[in-house]
Amino acid sequence: MATTPQHCPGFEQFKNLKTFTCKCPDCSASKEIFSDEFDKPHKCDSCGKEIDFTQCKLDAGS
């Protein structure tokens, strides 16, 4: 008898991801990214300016 998985397929590869939160330097809106996206360019969802993620902090709850 097969058992039902307790989580979605592929979960294992993402369970160690961390969440980072940055504030846009122009409009101060918060932007959240995952650690595997840290080296990709990101733009503010509010004003569209590029965000410098070297200024991010790691979320304590992640």
Secondary structure, 3 states (H helix, E strand, C coil): CCCCCCCCCCHHHHCCCCEEEEECCCCCCEEEEEHHHCCCCCECCCCCCECCHHHCEECCCC
